[in-house]
């Protein structure tokens, strides 16, 4: 009985010959004719891979930026909580200092430090803060917290301390 074509395809020797002998010969024979097509297909695949890579990188960068912004906002909130908890409260100050000493600093005017303080805007007060002593800055901060709570002045006092 003669062997059929399906038997030769199953034969391991024939498979090895196909792979290592006939395929390279066929590739060389077709290579001359098919080389431009292969180059075109390879270039197309490289462009597609580049587009996919750029898209993935862009999506990853956007997620990383969002995660970083979230982390920064959480850190800022945490630091604010820590700073607020480290600052003595009015009840702590009042209990550690006799009442007649603590009340005038928080409720009296700051005219002895800055003339007409209550009439000044925050923009007018800011340049004056740099010339004040640490004790005077403490009084201004306490006064601002209990009266107008102007954030620009309170932030500038914190900057001057650091």
Buried (B, 14 or more C-beta within 10 A) or exposed (E): EEEEEEEEEEEEEBEEEBEEEEEEEEEEEEEEEEEEEEEEEEEEEEEEEEEEEEEEEEEEEEEEEEEEEEEEEEEEEEEEEEEEEEEEEEEEBBEEEEEEEBEEBBEEEBEEBBEEBEEBEBEEBBEBBEEBEEEBBBBBBBBBBEBEEBEEBBEBBEEEEE
